[in-house]
Amino acid sequence: MISRLVGTIQPYAWGSTTFIPRLLGTRPTGEPQAELWLGAHPSAPSLVSDRPLDELVREDPIGTVGAPSEGEFGPRLPYLLKVLSASKPLSLQAHPSRTQAEEGFAREEEAGIASDSLNRTYRDDWPKPEALCVLDEAEVLCGFREPYETYELFRQLGVAPALDLVSPLQGGSAERLEEVFGRILRLTESERHVVGAVAAAAAQVTSDGELGIFAQTARELGEPYPDDPGVLAALLMNRVTLQQNEAIFLPAGNLHAYLRGNGMEIMANSDNVLRGGLTSKHIDVEELLTVLDFTPGFPGLVPCVEGPAGVWAYQTPAPEFALWRLEVAREVIKVPRVDGGRVLLVTAGTVTVTAEADQLVLSRGQSAFVTAGEDARIDGAGIVFVAGPGIG
């Protein structure tokens, strides 16, 4: 079965007001449209023939998601595809491993914390590895910079109280990084003036290079969050500029934040987020510290390998999801992963998706769900992102 898919827009405050409407060909409302969810997450499932996709999966899991996925993950779509459009920074955040999610969820269930409570950390018992593939250009914070490099940047900035805070980074170890990060997030109200002092010093920096980028981050985050220790925590991190079609993978324990830009985000079908700052939402510092991986360094871009002509595969280690970019031109292209349920989204042009009994024309911004076992083909001219399970 090939069916048209209708996603759900999430109006988070950090979202752009124009990018998703432009992609969908709709009139902007003036309100932010931060994410378009394409999948079967129970809090915002996409619609197939006016029915929630998660219901269809529960009714016939093998027929919709495929036997390999059903055997590994149960009767659910294991991934969630999103269009993400950020005009403002997102919160500093990380996601748990499978074991951490299971233990944390069970602990909060036993404590009787309501699933929709504002101080709930674990919304489900799933991990949430994710990847972001950029549609134009994006700025992100991803993982921790080498500690001694961060200390040197704070030294050049010249704010004495901040330099005292980060002085253990001279030791250059992950343990010292964890010590400093924890100390920053535990700043008392009377100590938080250092955030403003750092932002003020950064406003005087005119040089380029690493110090210029460091100061830019302090300025951009310090203005909307003048007393938030998360600003200082963000200055411990790698800042990376990603170009069109480049992707990063964010495993369990990776601290990250998207600063601006538009992309395709794919993740395990979970809503578990542990935040560390730059937000008014719940922050549990002690739980975040148990989840984070403090190994410094930027892991690099996700390898993107061309297989059959026009099919580009983003090679991540996540078993829950896989992502492909199809550049459809003259030749017919097969939709990857026949043994799994797949979500398709057209980001440019117009294509026709064909299977034995079905045919569907999709233009820019339109999406479809292709059930497991369906040997679908695409022709026309356009760019199509395909999401599917990572196993099979």
Buried (B, 14 or more C-beta within 10 A) or exposed (E): BBBBBBBBBBEBEBBBBBBBBBBBEEEBEEEBBBBBBBBBBBEBBBBBEEEBBBEBBBEEBBBBBBBBBBEBBEBBBBBBBBBBBBBBBBBBBBBBBBEBBBBBBEEBEEEEBEEEEEEBBBBBBBBBBBBBBBBEBBBBBBBBBBBBBBBBBBBBBEBEEBBEBBBBBEBBBBEBBBBBBBBBBEBEEEBBEBBBBBBBBBEEBEEEEBBEBBBBBBBBBBEEBBEBBBBBBBBBBBBBEBEEBBBBBBBBBBBBBBBBBBBBBBBBBBBBBBBBBBBEEEBBBEBBBEBBBBEBEBBEBBEBEEEEEBBBBBEBEBBBBBBBBBBBEEEEBEBBBBBBBBBBBBBBBBBBBBBEEBEBBBEBBBBBBBBBBBEBEBBBEBBBBBBBBBBB
